[in-house]
């Protein structure tokens, strides 16, 4: 991706201090989403980073991962699969609990979302501690999906989340802090 476009995207991400909790610097991506040009370039960049041209399913994580995941799936001619917070999916699910910095969380995926042997790309808005992405990757592997890699719009590199997800496949991010 051209450095000036990457710069524009970086400058458009809004830092919101102390949201949703004191001490968190929240990366607000809505100004990027609001620009057709920047959103389109971001999706292209997130795909280009992976080198993937063909994949069966793109998995997006609740909730901002749905935006990136679905657009990437559409561009790659792949199906889209949501990994959702516990209790949101209507049919039979497999789920996993995982630790957050404080407390815990659970995510679920429909049992028939991925057929054994299907190739999968994971997409999310942001890689922080990596707990959420690692949980989603676990569900994909349990379903028999073949992980080709993970692609994130933003990576908070100082939190070291990459180490939790890299065993499942190559990890790519468009903007790193
Ligand atoms: P983690 O499991 O720690 O990697 O957290 C990942 C999820 O939390 C991502 O899907 C983000 O949506 C959200 N998240 C964590 N930290 C931030 C942050 N500083 N700004 C925006 N979103 C965040």
Backbone and ligand atoms as CSV (ligand in chain L), in Angstrom:
chain,resi,resn,atom,element,x,y,z
A,1,UNK,N,N,0.839,-1.206,0.000
A,1,UNK,CA,C,0.000,0.000,0.000
A,1,UNK,C,C,0.873,1.256,0.000
A,2,UNK,N,N,0.428,2.280,-0.738
A,2,UNK,CA,C,1.193,3.532,-0.818
A,2,UNK,C,C,1.311,4.155,0.582
A,3,UNK,N,N,2.537,4.640,0.942
A,3,UNK,CA,C,2.749,5.186,2.293
A,3,UNK,C,C,1.831,6.357,2.623
A,4,UNK,N,N,1.472,7.173,1.609
A,4,UNK,CA,C,0.614,8.332,1.922
A,4,UNK,C,C,-0.808,7.887,2.305
A,5,UNK,N,N,-1.275,6.802,1.711
A,5,UNK,CA,C,-2.618,6.309,2.064
A,5,UNK,C,C,-2.600,5.721,3.479
A,6,UNK,N,N,-1.542,4.964,3.742
A,6,UNK,CA,C,-1.387,4.380,5.078
A,6,UNK,C,C,-1.347,5.495,6.130
A,7,UNK,N,N,-0.651,6.578,5.790
A,7,UNK,CA,C,-0.562,7.748,6.681
A,7,UNK,C,C,-1.925,8.382,6.903
A,8,UNK,N,N,-2.695,8.510,5.827
A,8,UNK,CA,C,-4.047,9.100,5.951
A,8,UNK,C,C,-4.908,8.240,6.853
A,9,UNK,N,N,-4.812,6.919,6.680
A,9,UNK,CA,C,-5.615,6.021,7.521
A,9,UNK,C,C,-5.198,6.200,8.976
A,10,UNK,N,N,-3.891,6.202,9.214
A,10,UNK,CA,C,-3.376,6.334,10.591
A,10,UNK,C,C,-3.840,7.643,11.227
A,11,UNK,N,N,-3.811,8.716,10.456
A,11,UNK,CA,C,-4.206,10.021,10.992
A,11,UNK,C,C,-5.709,10.117,11.237
A,12,UNK,N,N,-6.478,9.244,10.573
A,12,UNK,CA,C,-7.947,9.300,10.690
A,12,UNK,C,C,-8.466,8.473,11.866
A,13,UNK,N,N,-7.657,7.534,12.352
A,13,UNK,CA,C,-8.062,6.764,13.539
A,13,UNK,C,C,-8.047,7.724,14.736
A,14,UNK,N,N,-9.155,7.730,15.487
A,14,UNK,CA,C,-9.298,8.707,16.582
A,14,UNK,C,C,-8.968,8.048,17.919
A,15,UNK,N,N,-8.069,8.663,18.674
A,15,UNK,CA,C,-7.740,8.172,20.019
A,15,UNK,C,C,-8.736,8.747,21.023
A,16,UNK,N,N,-9.409,7.875,21.767
A,16,UNK,CA,C,-10.342,8.341,22.800
A,16,UNK,C,C,-9.843,7.849,24.156
A,17,UNK,N,N,-9.295,8.783,24.976
A,17,UNK,CA,C,-8.756,8.376,26.274
A,17,UNK,C,C,-9.851,7.929,27.236
A,18,UNK,N,N,-9.511,6.963,28.065
A,18,UNK,CA,C,-10.377,6.509,29.170
A,18,UNK,C,C,-11.729,5.967,28.711
A,19,UNK,N,N,-11.762,5.311,27.555
A,19,UNK,CA,C,-12.986,4.638,27.092
A,19,UNK,C,C,-12.650,3.181,26.780
A,20,UNK,N,N,-13.450,2.221,27.200
A,20,UNK,CA,C,-14.645,2.330,28.046
A,20,UNK,C,C,-14.305,2.389,29.535
A,21,UNK,N,N,-13.009,2.232,29.868
A,21,UNK,CA,C,-12.580,2.274,31.277
A,21,UNK,C,C,-11.408,3.229,31.426
A,22,UNK,N,N,-11.229,3.785,32.642
A,22,UNK,CA,C,-10.076,4.649,32.883
A,22,UNK,C,C,-8.783,3.924,32.520
A,23,UNK,N,N,-7.869,4.639,31.853
A,23,UNK,CA,C,-6.561,4.056,31.521
A,23,UNK,C,C,-6.513,3.419,30.145
A,24,UNK,N,N,-7.676,3.189,29.499
A,24,UNK,CA,C,-7.681,2.602,28.149
A,24,UNK,C,C,-7.687,3.730,27.116
A,25,UNK,N,N,-6.759,3.651,26.159
A,25,UNK,CA,C,-6.773,4.584,25.033
A,25,UNK,C,C,-7.466,3.860,23.881
A,26,UNK,N,N,-8.738,4.185,23.672
A,26,UNK,CA,C,-9.554,3.462,22.706
A,26,UNK,C,C,-9.266,3.956,21.291
A,27,UNK,N,N,-9.026,3.019,20.389
A,27,UNK,CA,C,-8.783,3.357,18.983
A,27,UNK,C,C,-10.128,3.349,18.264
A,28,UNK,N,N,-10.646,4.537,17.996
A,28,UNK,CA,C,-11.962,4.672,17.360
A,28,UNK,C,C,-11.789,4.649,15.839
A,29,UNK,N,N,-12.319,3.592,15.226
A,29,UNK,CA,C,-12.149,3.419,13.774
A,29,UNK,C,C,-13.301,4.013,12.966
A,30,UNK,N,N,-14.327,4.561,13.645
A,30,UNK,CA,C,-15.512,5.011,12.900
A,30,UNK,C,C,-15.199,6.113,11.876
A,31,UNK,N,N,-14.215,7.017,12.128
A,31,UNK,CA,C,-13.909,8.000,11.076
A,31,UNK,C,C,-13.325,7.341,9.813
A,32,UNK,N,N,-12.638,6.219,9.971
A,32,UNK,CA,C,-12.120,5.492,8.796
A,32,UNK,C,C,-13.289,4.845,8.055
A,33,UNK,N,N,-14.209,4.241,8.820
A,33,UNK,CA,C,-15.373,3.592,8.203
A,33,UNK,C,C,-16.220,4.607,7.438
A,34,UNK,N,N,-16.229,5.840,7.924
A,34,UNK,CA,C,-17.079,6.875,7.318
A,34,UNK,C,C,-16.532,7.383,5.986
A,35,UNK,N,N,-15.295,7.019,5.662
A,35,UNK,CA,C,-14.691,7.441,4.390
A,35,UNK,C,C,-14.651,6.256,3.432
A,36,UNK,N,N,-15.393,6.334,2.338
A,36,UNK,CA,C,-15.383,5.223,1.376
A,36,UNK,C,C,-13.977,4.946,0.889
A,37,UNK,N,N,-13.238,6.008,0.576
A,37,UNK,CA,C,-11.875,5.878,0.044
A,37,UNK,C,C,-10.967,5.144,1.042
A,38,UNK,N,N,-10.974,5.590,2.301
A,38,UNK,CA,C,-10.060,4.992,3.288
A,38,UNK,C,C,-10.492,3.572,3.647
A,39,UNK,N,N,-11.790,3.347,3.764
A,39,UNK,CA,C,-12.271,1.999,4.093
A,39,UNK,C,C,-11.896,1.015,2.985
A,40,UNK,N,N,-12.109,1.450,1.764
A,40,UNK,CA,C,-11.807,0.593,0.622
A,40,UNK,C,C,-10.310,0.268,0.568
A,41,UNK,N,N,-9.484,1.281,0.803
A,41,UNK,CA,C,-8.023,1.070,0.803
A,41,UNK,C,C,-7.604,0.175,1.964
A,42,UNK,N,N,-8.261,0.350,3.116
A,42,UNK,CA,C,-7.928,-0.473,4.289
A,42,UNK,C,C,-8.234,-1.944,4.005
A,43,UNK,N,N,-9.370,-2.209,3.397
A,43,UNK,CA,C,-9.742,-3.596,3.082
A,43,UNK,C,C,-8.734,-4.191,2.094
A,44,UNK,N,N,-8.410,-3.410,1.052
A,44,UNK,CA,C,-7.398,-3.880,0.084
A,44,UNK,C,C,-6.085,-4.193,0.788
A,45,UNK,N,N,-5.674,-3.292,1.682
A,45,UNK,CA,C,-4.405,-3.471,2.394
A,45,UNK,C,C,-4.409,-4.693,3.294
A,46,UNK,N,N,-5.535,-4.902,3.968
A,46,UNK,CA,C,-5.625,-6.062,4.875
A,46,UNK,C,C,-5.565,-7.373,4.092
A,47,UNK,N,N,-6.078,-7.362,2.857
A,47,UNK,CA,C,-6.018,-8.564,2.007
A,47,UNK,C,C,-4.611,-8.718,1.437
A,48,UNK,N,N,-4.094,-7.619,0.900
A,48,UNK,CA,C,-2.767,-7.617,0.267
A,48,UNK,C,C,-1.694,-8.137,1.232
A,49,UNK,N,N,-1.775,-7.710,2.497
A,49,UNK,CA,C,-0.809,-8.139,3.520
A,49,UNK,C,C,-0.723,-9.657,3.642
A,50,UNK,N,N,-1.846,-10.326,3.444
A,50,UNK,CA,C,-1.872,-11.786,3.664
A,50,UNK,C,C,-1.319,-12.551,2.470
A,51,UNK,N,N,-1.348,-11.933,1.288
A,51,UNK,CA,C,-0.949,-12.633,0.071
A,51,UNK,C,C,-1.967,-13.680,-0.364
A,52,UNK,N,N,-3.106,-13.723,0.306
A,52,UNK,CA,C,-4.124,-14.740,-0.002
A,52,UNK,C,C,-5.002,-14.266,-1.165
A,53,UNK,N,N,-5.208,-15.146,-2.124
A,53,UNK,CA,C,-6.097,-14.814,-3.238
A,53,UNK,C,C,-7.340,-15.711,-3.244
A,54,UNK,N,N,-7.249,-16.820,-2.530
A,54,UNK,CA,C,-8.377,-17.760,-2.482
A,54,UNK,C,C,-8.509,-18.329,-1.093
A,55,UNK,N,N,-9.735,-18.319,-0.574
A,55,UNK,CA,C,-9.997,-18.899,0.746
A,55,UNK,C,C,-11.489,-19.273,0.783
A,56,UNK,N,N,-11.823,-20.301,1.548
A,56,UNK,CA,C,-13.226,-20.720,1.602
A,56,UNK,C,C,-14.060,-19.800,2.492
A,57,UNK,N,N,-13.533,-19.504,3.709
A,57,UNK,CA,C,-14.319,-18.721,4.674
A,57,UNK,C,C,-13.457,-17.626,5.315
A,58,UNK,N,N,-14.056,-16.477,5.514
A,58,UNK,CA,C,-13.426,-15.435,6.335
A,58,UNK,C,C,-14.237,-15.360,7.623
A,59,UNK,N,N,-13.532,-15.416,8.766
A,59,UNK,CA,C,-14.180,-15.342,10.076
A,59,UNK,C,C,-13.991,-13.942,10.630
A,60,UNK,N,N,-15.095,-13.316,11.067
A,60,UNK,CA,C,-15.009,-12.004,11.707
A,60,UNK,C,C,-15.479,-12.112,13.148
A,61,UNK,N,N,-14.820,-11.353,14.039
A,61,UNK,CA,C,-15.151,-11.440,15.463
A,61,UNK,C,C,-16.047,-10.269,15.882
A,62,UNK,N,N,-17.103,-10.579,16.631
A,62,UNK,CA,C,-18.079,-9.665,17.217
A,62,UNK,C,C,-17.363,-8.483,17.885
A,63,UNK,N,N,-17.695,-7.270,17.576
A,63,UNK,CA,C,-18.634,-6.812,16.573
A,63,UNK,C,C,-17.937,-6.091,15.424
A,64,UNK,N,N,-16.850,-5.355,15.707
A,64,UNK,CA,C,-16.220,-4.589,14.631
A,64,UNK,C,C,-15.530,-5.484,13.612
A,65,UNK,N,N,-15.198,-6.716,14.031
A,65,UNK,CA,C,-14.605,-7.676,13.100
A,65,UNK,C,C,-15.578,-8.099,12.008
A,66,UNK,N,N,-16.881,-7.914,12.256
A,66,UNK,CA,C,-17.874,-8.251,11.222
A,66,UNK,C,C,-17.727,-7.320,10.012
A,67,UNK,N,N,-17.429,-6.067,10.294
A,67,UNK,CA,C,-17.331,-5.072,9.215
A,67,UNK,C,C,-16.164,-5.430,8.308
A,68,UNK,N,N,-14.989,-5.623,8.920
A,68,UNK,CA,C,-13.790,-5.932,8.130
A,68,UNK,C,C,-13.908,-7.326,7.499
A,69,UNK,N,N,-14.358,-8.286,8.296
A,69,UNK,CA,C,-14.442,-9.666,7.819
A,69,UNK,C,C,-15.379,-9.819,6.632
A,70,UNK,N,N,-16.543,-9.196,6.712
A,70,UNK,CA,C,-17.532,-9.353,5.641
A,70,UNK,C,C,-17.057,-8.683,4.349
A,71,UNK,N,N,-16.424,-7.510,4.483
A,71,UNK,CA,C,-15.925,-6.835,3.277
A,71,UNK,C,C,-14.774,-7.618,2.647
A,72,UNK,N,N,-13.901,-8.174,3.491
A,72,UNK,CA,C,-12.783,-8.981,2.975
A,72,UNK,C,C,-13.328,-10.228,2.278
A,73,UNK,N,N,-14.314,-10.870,2.906
A,73,UNK,CA,C,-14.915,-12.083,2.323
A,73,UNK,C,C,-15.492,-11.764,0.947
A,74,UNK,N,N,-16.196,-10.652,0.868
A,74,UNK,CA,C,-16.832,-10.281,-0.402
A,74,UNK,C,C,-15.772,-10.072,-1.488
A,75,UNK,N,N,-14.695,-9.383,-1.124
A,75,UNK,CA,C,-13.627,-9.123,-2.119
A,75,UNK,C,C,-12.930,-10.402,-2.555
A,76,UNK,N,N,-12.790,-11.354,-1.619
A,76,UNK,CA,C,-12.068,-12.594,-1.936
A,76,UNK,C,C,-12.988,-13.665,-2.533
A,77,UNK,N,N,-14.276,-13.352,-2.631
A,77,UNK,CA,C,-15.219,-14.352,-3.147
A,77,UNK,C,C,-15.383,-15.521,-2.188
A,78,UNK,N,N,-15.302,-15.210,-0.890
A,78,UNK,CA,C,-15.405,-16.254,0.146
A,78,UNK,C,C,-16.698,-16.078,0.931
A,79,UNK,N,N,-17.063,-17.105,1.706
A,79,UNK,CA,C,-18.178,-16.981,2.634
A,79,UNK,C,C,-17.723,-16.254,3.890
A,80,UNK,N,N,-18.693,-15.698,4.635
A,80,UNK,CA,C,-18.371,-15.018,5.897
A,80,UNK,C,C,-18.982,-15.769,7.063
A,81,UNK,N,N,-18.218,-15.907,8.135
A,81,UNK,CA,C,-18.696,-16.597,9.343
A,81,UNK,C,C,-18.486,-15.686,10.557
A,82,UNK,N,N,-19.563,-15.418,11.331
A,82,UNK,CA,C,-19.379,-14.615,12.542
A,82,UNK,C,C,-19.019,-15.478,13.755
A,83,UNK,N,N,-18.036,-15.024,14.517
A,83,UNK,CA,C,-17.799,-15.561,15.864
A,83,UNK,C,C,-18.401,-14.524,16.800
A,84,UNK,N,N,-19.401,-14.976,17.614
A,84,UNK,CA,C,-20.169,-14.004,18.389
A,84,UNK,C,C,-19.994,-14.203,19.889
A,85,UNK,N,N,-20.337,-13.158,20.622
A,85,UNK,CA,C,-20.357,-13.273,22.079
A,85,UNK,C,C,-21.415,-14.299,22.470
A,86,UNK,N,N,-21.183,-14.969,23.575
A,86,UNK,CA,C,-22.053,-16.051,24.043
A,86,UNK,C,C,-23.527,-15.635,24.068
A,87,UNK,N,N,-24.385,-16.537,23.552
A,87,UNK,CA,C,-25.827,-16.327,23.647
A,87,UNK,C,C,-26.452,-15.563,22.492
A,88,UNK,N,N,-25.662,-15.164,21.498
A,88,UNK,CA,C,-26.188,-14.349,20.397
A,88,UNK,C,C,-26.533,-15.171,19.164
A,89,UNK,N,N,-25.895,-16.315,18.989
A,89,UNK,CA,C,-26.149,-17.108,17.782
A,89,UNK,C,C,-27.362,-18.014,18.008
A,90,UNK,N,N,-28.247,-18.125,17.003
A,90,UNK,CA,C,-29.523,-18.794,17.232
A,90,UNK,C,C,-29.486,-20.321,17.172
A,91,UNK,N,N,-28.493,-20.897,16.517
A,91,UNK,CA,C,-28.525,-22.347,16.287
A,91,UNK,C,C,-27.501,-23.036,17.189
A,92,UNK,N,N,-27.167,-24.317,16.850
A,92,UNK,CA,C,-26.217,-25.060,17.687
A,92,UNK,C,C,-24.819,-24.476,17.552
A,93,UNK,N,N,-24.147,-24.350,18.681
A,93,UNK,CA,C,-22.836,-23.680,18.667
A,93,UNK,C,C,-21.768,-24.522,19.360
A,94,UNK,N,N,-20.519,-24.196,19.053
A,94,UNK,CA,C,-19.408,-24.595,19.919
A,94,UNK,C,C,-18.865,-23.299,20.513
A,95,UNK,N,N,-18.428,-23.356,21.769
A,95,UNK,CA,C,-17.998,-22.131,22.434
A,95,UNK,C,C,-16.698,-22.321,23.182
A,96,UNK,N,N,-16.145,-21.217,23.613
A,96,UNK,CA,C,-14.900,-21.269,24.397
A,96,UNK,C,C,-14.862,-20.077,25.344
A,97,UNK,N,N,-14.419,-20.331,26.579
A,97,UNK,CA,C,-14.196,-19.259,27.558
A,97,UNK,C,C,-12.721,-18.863,27.479
A,98,UNK,N,N,-12.451,-17.596,27.683
A,98,UNK,CA,C,-11.043,-17.169,27.694
A,98,UNK,C,C,-10.875,-16.002,28.661
A,99,UNK,N,N,-9.631,-15.803,29.084
A,99,UNK,CA,C,-9.353,-14.769,30.079
A,99,UNK,C,C,-9.164,-13.418,29.409
A,100,UNK,N,N,-9.745,-12.381,29.981
A,100,UNK,CA,C,-9.468,-11.002,29.582
A,100,UNK,C,C,-8.461,-10.434,30.579
A,101,UNK,N,N,-8.019,-9.216,30.335
A,101,UNK,CA,C,-7.088,-8.590,31.277
A,101,UNK,C,C,-7.692,-8.616,32.689
A,102,UNK,N,N,-8.986,-8.260,32.755
A,102,UNK,CA,C,-9.718,-8.370,34.010
A,102,UNK,C,C,-10.992,-9.142,33.717
A,103,UNK,N,N,-11.167,-10.284,34.347
A,103,UNK,CA,C,-12.379,-11.084,34.148
A,103,UNK,C,C,-12.250,-12.068,33.008
A,104,UNK,N,N,-13.417,-12.551,32.511
A,104,UNK,CA,C,-13.373,-13.484,31.397
A,104,UNK,C,C,-14.503,-13.228,30.410
A,105,UNK,N,N,-14.409,-13.895,29.263
A,105,UNK,CA,C,-15.379,-13.699,28.193
A,105,UNK,C,C,-15.613,-15.033,27.502
A,106,UNK,N,N,-16.686,-15.145,26.722
A,106,UNK,CA,C,-16.949,-16.367,25.970
A,106,UNK,C,C,-17.383,-15.988,24.562
A,107,UNK,N,N,-16.902,-16.763,23.587
A,107,UNK,CA,C,-17.360,-16.565,22.207
A,107,UNK,C,C,-17.843,-17.897,21.649
A,108,UNK,N,N,-18.711,-17.794,20.633
A,108,UNK,CA,C,-19.317,-18.995,20.043
A,108,UNK,C,C,-19.330,-18.897,18.524
A,109,UNK,N,N,-19.394,-20.080,17.912
A,109,UNK,CA,C,-19.510,-20.165,16.446
A,109,UNK,C,C,-20.515,-21.269,16.134
A,110,UNK,N,N,-21.298,-21.112,15.076
A,110,UNK,CA,C,-22.244,-22.168,14.707
A,110,UNK,C,C,-21.498,-23.450,14.332
A,111,UNK,N,N,-22.106,-24.584,14.729
A,111,UNK,CA,C,-21.467,-25.894,14.499
A,111,UNK,C,C,-21.213,-26.171,13.022
A,112,UNK,N,N,-22.108,-25.683,12.159
A,112,UNK,CA,C,-21.958,-25.992,10.726
A,112,UNK,C,C,-21.317,-24.852,9.937
A,113,UNK,N,N,-20.689,-23.909,10.636
A,113,UNK,CA,C,-20.160,-22.718,9.958
A,113,UNK,C,C,-18.948,-23.033,9.082
A,114,UNK,N,N,-18.147,-23.998,9.527
A,114,UNK,CA,C,-16.939,-24.374,8.780
A,114,UNK,C,C,-16.949,-25.883,8.609
A,115,UNK,N,N,-16.768,-26.348,7.383
A,115,UNK,CA,C,-16.673,-27.794,7.144
A,115,UNK,C,C,-15.217,-28.217,7.324
A,116,UNK,N,N,-14.988,-29.437,7.840
A,116,UNK,CA,C,-13.607,-29.894,8.009
A,116,UNK,C,C,-12.821,-29.768,6.701
A,117,UNK,N,N,-11.612,-29.216,6.793
A,117,UNK,CA,C,-10.755,-29.078,5.606
A,117,UNK,C,C,-10.909,-27.751,4.881
A,118,UNK,N,N,-11.936,-26.970,5.229
A,118,UNK,CA,C,-12.088,-25.667,4.560
A,118,UNK,C,C,-10.964,-24.719,4.998
A,119,UNK,N,N,-10.521,-23.881,4.057
A,119,UNK,CA,C,-9.491,-22.899,4.392
A,119,UNK,C,C,-10.154,-21.643,4.973
A,120,UNK,N,N,-9.460,-21.047,5.942
A,120,UNK,CA,C,-10.062,-19.961,6.721
A,120,UNK,C,C,-9.064,-18.820,6.925
A,121,UNK,N,N,-9.569,-17.588,6.814
A,121,UNK,CA,C,-8.803,-16.396,7.185
A,121,UNK,C,C,-9.553,-15.703,8.316
A,122,UNK,N,N,-8.847,-15.380,9.395
A,122,UNK,CA,C,-9.460,-14.670,10.520
A,122,UNK,C,C,-9.253,-13.167,10.341
A,123,UNK,N,N,-10.314,-12.383,10.593
A,123,UNK,CA,C,-10.190,-10.926,10.483
A,123,UNK,C,C,-10.777,-10.267,11.726
A,124,UNK,N,N,-10.097,-9.214,12.206
A,124,UNK,CA,C,-10.670,-8.431,13.299
A,124,UNK,C,C,-10.168,-6.996,13.198
A,125,UNK,N,N,-10.833,-6.113,13.952
A,125,UNK,CA,C,-10.431,-4.700,13.888
A,125,UNK,C,C,-9.114,-4.465,14.596
A,126,UNK,N,N,-8.899,-5.179,15.724
A,126,UNK,CA,C,-7.761,-4.797,16.559
A,126,UNK,C,C,-7.216,-5.986,17.342
A,127,UNK,N,N,-5.906,-6.156,17.294
A,127,UNK,CA,C,-5.230,-7.185,18.095
A,127,UNK,C,C,-4.622,-6.490,19.311
A,128,UNK,N,N,-5.171,-6.795,20.482
A,128,UNK,CA,C,-4.644,-6.199,21.722
A,128,UNK,C,C,-3.855,-7.277,22.465
A,129,UNK,N,N,-4.439,-7.909,23.480
A,129,UNK,CA,C,-3.707,-8.967,24.197
A,129,UNK,C,C,-3.730,-10.292,23.434
A,130,UNK,N,N,-4.619,-10.394,22.446
A,130,UNK,CA,C,-4.681,-11.606,21.615
A,130,UNK,C,C,-5.616,-12.684,22.131
A,131,UNK,N,N,-6.203,-12.459,23.303
A,131,UNK,CA,C,-7.085,-13.477,23.886
A,131,UNK,C,C,-8.298,-13.798,23.014
A,132,UNK,N,N,-8.909,-12.750,22.463
A,132,UNK,CA,C,-10.117,-12.935,21.658
A,132,UNK,C,C,-9.796,-13.679,20.363
A,133,UNK,N,N,-8.734,-13.246,19.688
A,133,UNK,CA,C,-8.362,-13.890,18.420
A,133,UNK,C,C,-7.933,-15.337,18.655
A,134,UNK,N,N,-7.191,-15.577,19.732
A,134,UNK,CA,C,-6.752,-16.950,20.033
A,134,UNK,C,C,-7.958,-17.850,20.278
A,135,UNK,N,N,-8.981,-17.319,20.953
A,135,UNK,CA,C,-10.198,-18.104,21.213
A,135,UNK,C,C,-10.899,-18.433,19.895
A,136,UNK,N,N,-11.007,-17.449,19.007
A,136,UNK,CA,C,-11.650,-17.680,17.702
A,136,UNK,C,C,-10.857,-18.716,16.899
A,137,UNK,N,N,-9.548,-18.616,16.930
A,137,UNK,CA,C,-8.706,-19.573,16.186
A,137,UNK,C,C,-8.885,-20.985,16.740
A,138,UNK,N,N,-9.060,-21.088,18.042
A,138,UNK,CA,C,-9.293,-22.386,18.672
A,138,UNK,C,C,-10.593,-23.001,18.140
A,139,UNK,N,N,-11.639,-22.177,18.047
A,139,UNK,CA,C,-12.933,-22.670,17.533
A,139,UNK,C,C,-12.809,-23.129,16.082
A,140,UNK,N,N,-12.057,-22.386,15.294
A,140,UNK,CA,C,-11.861,-22.738,13.870
A,140,UNK,C,C,-11.145,-24.082,13.770
A,141,UNK,N,N,-10.110,-24.244,14.579
A,141,UNK,CA,C,-9.332,-25.489,14.530
A,141,UNK,C,C,-10.151,-26.667,15.028
A,142,UNK,N,N,-10.973,-26.439,16.048
A,142,UNK,CA,C,-11.852,-27.492,16.565
A,142,UNK,C,C,-12.843,-27.962,15.499
A,143,UNK,N,N,-13.257,-27.023,14.656
A,143,UNK,CA,C,-14.207,-27.358,13.581
A,143,UNK,C,C,-13.514,-28.055,12.410
A,144,UNK,N,N,-12.187,-28.119,12.437
A,144,UNK,CA,C,-11.445,-28.765,11.346
A,144,UNK,C,C,-11.053,-27.807,10.238
A,145,UNK,N,N,-11.196,-26.498,10.495
A,145,UNK,CA,C,-10.794,-25.493,9.503
A,145,UNK,C,C,-9.275,-25.405,9.417
A,146,UNK,N,N,-8.793,-25.087,8.210
A,146,UNK,CA,C,-7.347,-24.947,7.985
A,146,UNK,C,C,-7.052,-23.443,7.955
A,147,UNK,N,N,-6.388,-22.959,9.010
A,147,UNK,CA,C,-6.148,-21.511,9.148
A,147,UNK,C,C,-5.017,-21.074,8.211
A,148,UNK,N,N,-5.330,-20.161,7.286
A,148,UNK,CA,C,-4.289,-19.641,6.388
A,148,UNK,C,C,-3.587,-18.438,7.007
A,149,UNK,N,N,-4.237,-17.797,7.990
A,149,UNK,CA,C,-3.626,-16.650,8.646
A,149,UNK,C,C,-4.668,-15.774,9.304
A,150,UNK,N,N,-4.185,-14.668,9.904
A,150,UNK,CA,C,-5.060,-13.691,10.559
A,150,UNK,C,C,-4.687,-12.307,10.046
A,151,UNK,N,N,-5.703,-11.455,9.864
A,151,UNK,CA,C,-5.425,-10.096,9.413
A,151,UNK,C,C,-6.182,-9.099,10.279
A,152,UNK,N,N,-5.448,-8.125,10.814
A,152,UNK,CA,C,-6.022,-7.129,11.726
A,152,UNK,C,C,-5.866,-5.745,11.120
A,153,UNK,N,N,-6.854,-4.892,11.374
A,153,UNK,CA,C,-6.734,-3.510,10.919
A,153,UNK,C,C,-5.678,-2.797,11.773
A,154,UNK,N,N,-5.743,-3.012,13.096
A,154,UNK,CA,C,-4.798,-2.375,14.029
A,154,UNK,C,C,-4.174,-3.435,14.930
A,155,UNK,N,N,-2.890,-3.269,15.225
A,155,UNK,CA,C,-2.235,-4.116,16.232
A,155,UNK,C,C,-1.598,-3.219,17.296
A,156,UNK,N,N,-1.930,-3.479,18.559
A,156,UNK,CA,C,-1.234,-2.788,19.656
A,156,UNK,C,C,-0.048,-3.668,20.016
A,157,UNK,N,N,1.064,-3.429,19.321
A,157,UNK,CA,C,2.219,-4.327,19.389
A,157,UNK,C,C,2.794,-4.473,20.786
A,158,UNK,N,N,2.682,-3.375,21.576
A,158,UNK,CA,C,3.269,-3.372,22.925
A,158,UNK,C,C,2.554,-4.320,23.878
A,159,UNK,N,N,1.393,-4.841,23.486
A,159,UNK,CA,C,0.667,-5.784,24.352
A,159,UNK,C,C,1.032,-7.238,24.060
A,160,UNK,N,N,1.775,-7.462,22.988
A,160,UNK,CA,C,2.315,-8.805,22.717
A,160,UNK,C,C,1.292,-9.854,22.306
A,161,UNK,N,N,0.122,-9.438,21.823
A,161,UNK,CA,C,-0.923,-10.391,21.442
A,161,UNK,C,C,-0.519,-11.330,20.320
A,162,UNK,N,N,0.370,-10.873,19.465
A,162,UNK,CA,C,0.833,-11.663,18.320
A,162,UNK,C,C,1.335,-13.047,18.756
A,163,UNK,N,N,1.999,-13.096,19.908
A,163,UNK,CA,C,2.543,-14.384,20.390
A,163,UNK,C,C,1.445,-15.405,20.664
A,164,UNK,N,N,0.255,-14.921,21.029
A,164,UNK,CA,C,-0.847,-15.849,21.340
A,164,UNK,C,C,-1.502,-16.418,20.098
A,165,UNK,N,N,-1.335,-15.741,18.962
A,165,UNK,CA,C,-2.060,-16.178,17.764
A,165,UNK,C,C,-1.155,-16.725,16.666
A,166,UNK,N,N,0.151,-16.512,16.784
A,166,UNK,CA,C,1.022,-16.851,15.651
A,166,UNK,C,C,1.200,-18.356,15.460
A,167,UNK,N,N,0.904,-19.154,16.493
A,167,UNK,CA,C,1.058,-20.608,16.321
A,167,UNK,C,C,0.017,-21.158,15.342
A,168,UNK,N,N,-1.093,-20.415,15.150
A,168,UNK,CA,C,-2.156,-20.892,14.251
A,168,UNK,C,C,-1.896,-20.521,12.792
A,169,UNK,N,N,-0.935,-19.624,12.539
A,169,UNK,CA,C,-0.685,-19.197,11.157
A,169,UNK,C,C,-0.137,-17.786,11.145
A,170,UNK,N,N,0.278,-17.292,9.969
A,170,UNK,CA,C,0.868,-15.950,9.881
A,170,UNK,C,C,-0.100,-14.859,10.342
A,171,UNK,N,N,0.449,-13.844,11.020
A,171,UNK,CA,C,-0.353,-12.738,11.563
A,171,UNK,C,C,0.026,-11.449,10.836
A,172,UNK,N,N,-0.984,-10.716,10.331
A,172,UNK,CA,C,-0.719,-9.489,9.592
A,172,UNK,C,C,-1.522,-8.348,10.197
A,173,UNK,N,N,-0.933,-7.141,10.204
A,173,UNK,CA,C,-1.717,-5.985,10.633
A,173,UNK,C,C,-1.357,-4.794,9.770
A,174,UNK,N,N,-2.367,-3.950,9.529
A,174,UNK,CA,C,-2.173,-2.817,8.621
A,174,UNK,C,C,-1.497,-1.659,9.351
A,175,UNK,N,N,-1.967,-1.351,10.553
A,175,UNK,CA,C,-1.452,-0.223,11.338
A,175,UNK,C,C,-0.980,-0.760,12.676
A,176,UNK,N,N,0.274,-0.486,13.030
A,176,UNK,CA,C,0.808,-0.973,14.312
A,176,UNK,C,C,1.179,0.205,15.197
A,177,UNK,N,N,0.826,0.072,16.484
A,177,UNK,CA,C,1.233,1.064,17.486
A,177,UNK,C,C,2.179,0.413,18.464
L,1,LIG,P1,P,-7.815,-8.703,22.981
L,1,LIG,O1,O,-8.576,-9.971,23.243
L,1,LIG,O2,O,-7.160,-8.157,24.191
L,1,LIG,O3,O,-6.827,-8.859,21.823
L,1,LIG,O4,O,-8.873,-7.602,22.577
L,1,LIG,C1,C,-9.341,-7.556,21.318
L,1,LIG,C2,C,-10.684,-6.868,21.168
L,1,LIG,O5,O,-10.907,-5.824,22.118
L,1,LIG,C3,C,-10.685,-6.257,19.799
L,1,LIG,O6,O,-11.615,-6.977,19.014
L,1,LIG,C4,C,-11.067,-4.825,19.994
L,1,LIG,O7,O,-12.342,-4.620,19.417
L,1,LIG,C5,C,-11.136,-4.559,21.479
L,1,LIG,N1,N,-10.081,-3.633,21.977
L,1,LIG,C6,C,-9.112,-3.928,22.876
L,1,LIG,N2,N,-8.343,-2.859,23.146
L,1,LIG,C7,C,-8.816,-1.854,22.373
L,1,LIG,C8,C,-8.435,-0.463,22.165
L,1,LIG,N3,N,-7.405,0.097,22.817
L,1,LIG,N4,N,-9.149,0.253,21.280
L,1,LIG,C9,C,-10.193,-0.292,20.612
L,1,LIG,N5,N,-10.598,-1.571,20.765
L,1,LIG,C10,C,-9.936,-2.357,21.626
